[in-house]
Amino acid sequence: MNKVKVGVVGLGRLGKVHAQNLRYKIPGAELTAACSIVPAELEYAKNELGVTDVYTDYKEMLAKADIDAVVIVTTSSEHCWQIEAALDAGKHVFSEKPLGVDVAQCKQAEAAVERHPELTFMLGFMRRYDKSYSYAKQKIEEGAIGTPYLVKATGIDPEAFVEGAIRFAKNSGGIFLDMAIHDIDLMRWFLGCEATEVYAMGATFKHPEFKEAGDDETGVAVYKFENGAMGMIHVGRTAPYGYHVETEIVGTEGSIRISAVPEKNQARLYNTNGVCAECVGSFPERFEEAYLIEVQEFVDCVLQGKAPGVSVYDGTKSTAIGYATTEAWRTGKAVKLN
Ligand SMILES: NC(=O)c1ccc[n+]([C@@H]2O[C@H](COP(=O)([O-])OP(=O)(O)OC[C@H]3O[C@@H](n4cnc5c(N)ncnc54)[C@H](O)[C@@H]3O)[C@@H](O)[C@H]2O)c1
């Protein structure tokens, strides 16, 4: 095989990004089929991507389309059964995060991956493929900061998108499941071990609608890891200045800060407000390159038969930690992880 023929399922907000990359930017991939339950998205596939082999039924795409692999970008509750069906149909699978919406579903996906060691499976924790995050990981492995013992992560969505977050709050599963999953994965990755205990709390100061929906506007969780290291995650939905994603890893001999100022670019605006750096506006903007690199990595893994850097087990573990964090937040008690 010198090209991987791919079918994409889900062409919403992120599906369009992956589909554009597969169609126009990844030479080893050929986007040959698309599936969505939304007719307008299939029109998009035909008109904007030139993909004419389109389906409203995922199983039909698996059975009929000329594809070696699927890229799953559907609603989170659909991921696990779609992963299983694709692997059982002999297709390589890239799935967006989260792996599943509960641990039982994740275990079902794990079993399917284990049934098919001949096929590639990769989960879309794209921050690991962001150049600054992968550089930080490399520096830690080289010993540049000694032994890492603390990860501090901030992830605050822009206030500009708060209306959507309020509408979604009732079904979000709570702020930590909704917003902390990437940081949970990064903590495990940077520290190289597993969390054993979590304590969490939330607060709502600006939009009471979050509390009314049983959620919170902001939250903080602290973690203990099996080697004694610590983690701290601050998530929120109301950054007035833009999309604030920042991570610091502290070690015995130094620290690494990623996006200490979440700036849009290196330009500075000098005017009556002083010297200003505009903030990056949204996740597609901040992680545009990482979305491309991760799917490129998936395609390379399929072509070269190598194992991707993110496994199905990373998906299950992060989901389990997300649930424990949510339990700690809801009960106000520390929760131990197995
Ligand atoms: N890695 C990241 O940073 C990141 C960012 C955003 C979203 N995501 C994940 O990507 C996934 C999609 O998110 P989104 O924001 O694009 O959502 P979205 O609602 O915009 O799009 C989801 C699409 O899935 C399609 N769909 C749903 N069920 C289907 C089914 N059974 N068969 C075929 N198509 C189906 C719908 O057509 C819908 O348009 C989610 O799981 C989300 O968690 C990840």
The ligand as an SDF file (V2000), in Angstrom:
LIG
                    3D

 44 48  0  0  0  0  0  0  0  0999 V2000
   -9.2370   16.9590   19.9260 N   0  0  0  0  0  0  0  0  0  0  0  0
   -9.8820   18.0780   20.1120 C   0  0  0  0  0  0  0  0  0  0  0  0
   -9.3190   19.0940   20.4930 O   0  0  0  0  0  0  0  0  0  0  0  0
  -11.3460   18.1420   19.8390 C   0  0  0  0  0  0  0  0  0  0  0  0
  -11.9530   19.3790   19.6010 C   0  0  0  0  0  0  0  0  0  0  0  0
  -13.3130   19.3930   19.2770 C   0  0  0  0  0  0  0  0  0  0  0  0
  -14.0300   18.2190   19.2330 C   0  0  0  0  0  0  0  0  0  0  0  0
  -13.4170   17.0450   19.5010 N   0  0  0  0  0  0  0  0  0  0  0  0
  -14.1700   15.7830   19.4670 C   0  0  0  0  0  0  0  0  0  0  0  0
  -14.5520   15.5250   18.1220 O   0  0  0  0  0  0  0  0  0  0  0  0
  -15.8520   14.9440   18.0760 C   0  0  0  0  0  0  0  0  0  0  0  0
  -16.7340   15.7910   17.1680 C   0  0  0  0  0  0  0  0  0  0  0  0
  -16.8300   17.0910   17.7010 O   0  0  0  0  0  0  0  0  0  0  0  0
  -17.4410   18.2890   16.8410 P   0  0  0  0  0  0  0  0  0  0  0  0
  -17.2280   19.5010   17.6440 O   0  0  0  0  0  0  0  0  0  0  0  0
  -16.9370   18.2420   15.4470 O   0  0  0  0  0  0  0  0  0  0  0  0
  -18.9820   17.8960   16.8740 O   0  0  0  0  0  0  0  0  0  0  0  0
  -20.1380   18.2790   15.8580 P   0  0  0  0  0  0  0  0  0  0  0  0
  -21.4090   18.1030   16.6060 O   0  0  0  0  0  0  0  0  0  0  0  0
  -19.8490   19.5860   15.1980 O   0  0  0  0  0  0  0  0  0  0  0  0
  -20.0340   17.1550   14.7340 O   0  0  0  0  0  0  0  0  0  0  0  0
  -20.3380   15.8050   14.9750 C   0  0  0  0  0  0  0  0  0  0  0  0
  -20.8720   15.2230   13.6900 C   0  0  0  0  0  0  0  0  0  0  0  0
  -21.0140   13.8210   13.8450 O   0  0  0  0  0  0  0  0  0  0  0  0
  -22.0050   13.3730   12.9700 C   0  0  0  0  0  0  0  0  0  0  0  0
  -22.6180   12.1560   13.5250 N   0  0  0  0  0  0  0  0  0  0  0  0
  -23.1130   11.9690   14.7690 C   0  0  0  0  0  0  0  0  0  0  0  0
  -23.5390   10.7000   14.9160 N   0  0  0  0  0  0  0  0  0  0  0  0
  -23.3140   10.0900   13.7150 C   0  0  0  0  0  0  0  0  0  0  0  0
  -23.5210    8.7710   13.2430 C   0  0  0  0  0  0  0  0  0  0  0  0
  -24.0650    7.8040   14.0190 N   0  0  0  0  0  0  0  0  0  0  0  0
  -23.1620    8.4840   11.9660 N   0  0  0  0  0  0  0  0  0  0  0  0
  -22.6120    9.4350   11.1870 C   0  0  0  0  0  0  0  0  0  0  0  0
  -22.3860   10.7000   11.5700 N   0  0  0  0  0  0  0  0  0  0  0  0
  -22.7240   11.0220   12.8340 C   0  0  0  0  0  0  0  0  0  0  0  0
  -22.9930   14.4860   12.8120 C   0  0  0  0  0  0  0  0  0  0  0  0
  -23.2160   14.6030   11.4490 O   0  0  0  0  0  0  0  0  0  0  0  0
  -22.2690   15.7250   13.3520 C   0  0  0  0  0  0  0  0  0  0  0  0
  -22.1730   16.7130   12.3970 O   0  0  0  0  0  0  0  0  0  0  0  0
  -16.3350   14.8800   19.5270 C   0  0  0  0  0  0  0  0  0  0  0  0
  -16.1270   13.5990   20.0340 O   0  0  0  0  0  0  0  0  0  0  0  0
  -15.4480   15.8680   20.2690 C   0  0  0  0  0  0  0  0  0  0  0  0
  -15.2000   15.5050   21.6210 O   0  0  0  0  0  0  0  0  0  0  0  0
  -12.0850   16.9810   19.7920 C   0  0  0  0  0  0  0  0  0  0  0  0
  1  2  1  0
  2  3  2  0
  2  4  1  0
  4  5  1  0
  4 44  2  0
  5  6  2  0
  6  7  1  0
  7  8  2  0
  8  9  1  0
  8 44  1  0
  9 10  1  0
  9 42  1  0
 10 11  1  0
 11 12  1  0
 11 40  1  0
 12 13  1  0
 13 14  1  0
 14 15  2  0
 14 16  1  0
 14 17  1  0
 17 18  1  0
 18 19  2  0
 18 20  1  0
 18 21  1  0
 21 22  1  0
 22 23  1  0
 23 24  1  0
 23 38  1  0
 24 25  1  0
 25 26  1  0
 25 36  1  0
 26 27  1  0
 26 35  1  0
 27 28  2  0
 28 29  1  0
 29 30  1  0
 29 35  2  0
 30 31  1  0
 30 32  2  0
 32 33  1  0
 33 34  2  0
 34 35  1  0
 36 37  1  0
 36 38  1  0
 38 39  1  0
 40 41  1  0
 40 42  1  0
 42 43  1  0
M  CHG  2   8   1  16  -1
M  END
$$$$
